[in-house]
Amino acid sequence: MSLKKSILEKSGSYKFYKNNYERLLKENQELSNLIEQYKKIYPPKECPICGYKGIGFKPYVNIIHREVECPQCKSHERHRALWLYFHEKKELLKEGNTFLHFAPETQFNELFRNSGMEYHPVNISDENTLINEIVDIQDIPYPDDYFDLIYCSNVLEHVEDDAKAMNELYRVLKPGGTALILVPINGISYERPYDKSKTFESDKYNTPELREKYYGQNDHLRLYGTDFKDKLINTGFKIKADDYIKNLGHEIIDKYALIKDENIFECTK
């Protein structure tokens, strides 16, 4: 035994730090084993948009689903689902197609702008910096049968006259075109204790506090029920599909933290 090592082993400080090192090493190994066991039960989540991989996504105020926001690109579950949808159905983003996009999201900006389409990102105000023009969905300034593709996600619940807005969407969609329409629905996005089959709205809920209490968000004017599909049909739309997410299967839904029962209403006329 070297003199240096002999002196160290007689040192109280050396023994203290050596014991603590060995204890921490053991605790670190135990923690690593627990993390591996956790991963087997709860596989890491991924974001198909930005490539994030991690234990999970952030929850969001009032939303039933707990795995909502990607900590890296801020996508929500509906954005991740639509990202998968657009990459599977690439024919919708065909060069030369006319595309109307309400309330454009950052996550899709590059994808849509580089598609070669005649792309119209619009919003009711210029607060959204991704827009090209201000458009009221209740009075769309385009001729009948103009757009090959319309994407309208979580907009109609903010609109005073949603029936008029749906009629406008129908009017400007080309025959055979596709309109992708999403709204938060009671029992799927939010959970409120009234009939989930019927859209709930009342003029008396006219403050931010009351709207958040009854509709789930302080700038919503209603909370849709499962009758939203009937509203689309009554407008004239034909529903091509509304179960895209469900058909992705449990593994994909869990991997990207999607909402199994959330509907992407794929409409045509």
C-alpha positions in Angstrom: 0.0 0.0 0.0 1.4 3.4 -1.0 2.1 6.0 1.7 -0.3 8.4 0.0 -3.2 5.9 0.0 -2.4 4.9 3.6 -2.6 8.5 4.8 -5.9 9.0 2.8 -7.6 6.0 4.4 -6.8 7.2 7.8 -8.4 10.6 7.0 -11.9 11.1 8.4 -12.8 13.4 5.4 -11.7 10.7 2.9 -13.8 8.1 4.6 -16.8 10.5 4.7 -16.6 11.4 1.0 -15.9 7.8 0.0 -18.9 6.5 1.9 -21.1 9.2 0.4 -19.9 8.5 -3.1 -20.7 4.8 -2.7 -24.1 5.6 -1.3 -24.9 8.1 -4.1 -23.7 5.6 -6.7 -26.0 3.0 -5.3 -29.0 5.4 -5.1 -28.3 6.5 -8.7 -28.3 2.9 -9.9 -31.6 2.3 -8.0 -33.1 5.4 -9.6 -31.9 4.4 -13.1 -33.6 1.0 -12.6 -36.9 2.7 -11.5 -36.8 4.9 -14.6 -36.3 1.9 -16.8 -39.3 0.2 -15.1 -41.3 3.3 -15.6 -40.5 3.5 -19.3 -41.7 -0.1 -19.8 -45.0 0.8 -18.2 -45.3 4.3 -19.6 -43.2 4.6 -22.8 -41.7 8.0 -23.5 -43.9 10.4 -25.4 -42.8 11.9 -28.8 -43.8 14.9 -30.8 -44.0 14.1 -34.6 -43.7 17.9 -35.3 -40.5 18.9 -33.6 -39.0 15.5 -32.7 -39.2 16.0 -28.9 -38.9 12.8 -26.8 -39.5 12.8 -23.1 -41.5 11.4 -20.1 -44.6 13.4 -21.1 -46.3 16.6 -22.2 -47.6 19.4 -20.1 -51.2 19.6 -18.9 -53.4 22.5 -19.9 -56.0 24.5 -18.0 -59.4 22.8 -17.8 -58.6 20.2 -20.5 -59.6 16.7 -19.5 -56.6 15.1 -21.3 -53.5 15.5 -19.1 -50.8 15.1 -21.9 -51.5 18.3 -23.9 -48.6 20.7 -24.7 -45.2 19.7 -26.1 -42.6 21.5 -24.0 -40.5 22.1 -27.1 -42.8 23.3 -30.0 -45.9 24.0 -27.9 -48.1 21.8 -30.0 -51.3 20.4 -28.6 -52.8 17.0 -29.2 -54.9 18.2 -32.2 -51.8 19.7 -33.8 -49.9 16.4 -33.5 -52.9 14.5 -34.9 -53.3 16.9 -37.9 -49.5 16.7 -38.6 -49.9 13.0 -39.0 -53.0 13.5 -41.1 -51.4 15.9 -43.5 -48.4 13.7 -43.9 -50.5 10.7 -44.7 -52.9 12.5 -47.1 -50.3 14.5 -49.0 -52.7 14.8 -52.0 -54.5 17.5 -50.1 -51.4 19.8 -50.1 -51.0 19.4 -53.9 -49.2 22.2 -55.7 -51.7 24.7 -57.1 -54.5 23.8 -54.8 -56.3 26.8 -53.1 -56.1 26.5 -49.3 -58.0 28.6 -46.7 -56.5 28.3 -43.2 -58.2 30.0 -40.3 -56.2 31.0 -37.2 -52.9 29.6 -38.5 -50.7 27.8 -36.1 -46.9 28.1 -35.9 -46.4 24.4 -36.1 -47.8 24.2 -39.7 -46.3 27.4 -41.1 -43.4 26.0 -42.9 -45.3 22.9 -44.1 -48.1 24.9 -45.7 -46.1 27.8 -47.0 -43.6 25.5 -48.8 -46.3 23.3 -50.4 -46.7 25.3 -53.6 -50.4 25.9 -52.9 -52.3 29.2 -53.2 -52.2 29.5 -49.4 -54.5 31.9 -47.5 -53.7 32.0 -43.8 -56.4 34.3 -42.2 -57.7 35.5 -38.9 -60.3 37.8 -37.4 -57.6 40.2 -36.2 -53.9 40.9 -36.8 -52.9 39.6 -33.4 -51.9 36.4 -35.2 -48.7 37.4 -37.0 -48.8 34.4 -39.4 -51.8 35.7 -41.4 -51.8 37.3 -44.8 -55.2 39.0 -44.4 -57.9 39.7 -41.9 -61.1 37.7 -42.6 -64.3 37.3 -40.6 -65.4 33.6 -40.9 -69.0 34.8 -40.8 -68.4 36.9 -44.0 -65.6 35.3 -46.1 -64.6 37.7 -49.0 -64.1 35.0 -51.6 -66.4 33.7 -54.4 -68.5 30.5 -54.2 -66.6 27.2 -54.8 -63.2 28.8 -54.5 -61.1 26.6 -52.2 -59.9 23.0 -52.6 -59.0 22.8 -49.0 -60.2 24.5 -45.8 -58.7 24.0 -42.4 -60.6 25.4 -39.4 -59.5 24.2 -36.0 -61.0 25.5 -32.7 -62.5 28.6 -34.2 -66.2 28.1 -34.4 -66.6 28.1 -30.6 -65.4 31.8 -30.6 -67.8 33.0 -33.3 -71.0 34.8 -32.5 -73.1 33.2 -35.3 -71.5 29.8 -35.9 -74.4 28.7 -38.2 -73.5 31.6 -40.5 -69.8 30.8 -40.3 -70.5 27.1 -41.3 -72.6 28.3 -44.2 -69.8 30.5 -45.3 -67.3 27.6 -45.1 -69.7 25.5 -47.2 -70.2 28.2 -49.8 -66.5 28.9 -50.5 -65.5 25.1 -50.6 -65.3 23.7 -54.1 -67.5 20.7 -54.9 -65.4 17.7 -54.1 -63.1 19.8 -52.0 -62.2 19.0 -48.4 -62.9 21.0 -45.2 -61.2 19.9 -42.0 -63.2 21.2 -39.1 -62.4 20.7 -35.4 -64.1 22.1 -32.2 -63.8 21.2 -28.5 -66.6 18.9 -27.5 -68.0 18.3 -24.1 -66.8 15.0 -22.6 -63.8 14.9 -25.0 -62.0 18.2 -24.6 -63.8 19.6 -21.5 -66.0 18.0 -18.9 -69.1 19.9 -17.9 -72.2 18.4 -16.1 -74.8 18.8 -18.8 -76.2 16.8 -21.7 -73.2 15.9 -23.9 -75.3 15.3 -26.9 -76.4 18.9 -27.2 -74.4 22.1 -27.7 -74.6 24.3 -24.6 -74.8 28.1 -24.9 -76.7 30.9 -23.2 -76.7 34.7 -23.5 -76.5 35.0 -19.7 -73.0 33.6 -19.7 -71.5 36.8 -20.9 -68.4 37.4 -18.8 -64.9 35.8 -19.1 -65.4 34.2 -15.7 -68.8 32.7 -16.6 -67.6 31.5 -20.0 -64.7 29.7 -18.5 -66.9 28.1 -15.9 -69.6 26.9 -18.3 -67.7 26.6 -21.6 -64.2 25.7 -20.5 -62.4 28.9 -21.7 -63.0 32.5 -21.1 -63.3 33.5 -24.8 -65.6 30.7 -25.9 -69.2 31.4 -26.7 -70.5 27.8 -26.4 -69.4 24.3 -25.7 -70.4 21.9 -28.4 -72.0 18.5 -27.8 -71.9 15.5 -30.1 -74.6 17.2 -32.1 -71.9 19.2 -33.8 -71.7 16.6 -36.5 -75.5 17.1 -37.2 -74.8 20.9 -37.5 -72.3 20.2 -40.2 -74.6 17.9 -42.1 -77.5 20.3 -41.8 -75.3 23.0 -43.3 -74.9 20.7 -46.4 -71.6 19.1 -45.7 -71.1 15.4 -46.4 -68.9 13.8 -43.6 -66.3 11.7 -45.3 -64.8 10.6 -42.0 -64.6 11.6 -38.3 -62.6 8.8 -36.8 -59.0 9.3 -38.1 -57.4 9.5 -34.7 -59.2 6.5 -33.3 -58.1 4.4 -36.4 -54.4 5.2 -35.7 -54.4 2.6 -33.1 -53.5 2.5 -29.4 -49.7 2.5 -29.9 -49.6 5.7 -32.0 -52.2 7.4 -29.9 -50.2 6.8 -26.7 -46.9 7.6 -28.3 -47.9 11.0 -29.4 -50.4 11.7 -26.6 -53.4 12.1 -28.8 -57.1 12.1 -27.7 -58.6 8.8 -29.0 -62.2 10.2 -29.3 -61.3 13.6 -30.7 -62.9 14.2 -34.1 -61.3 15.6 -37.2 -64.4 16.2 -39.2 -63.3 15.6 -42.8 -66.1 17.2 -44.8 -66.9 17.7 -48.5 -69.7 19.0 -50.7 
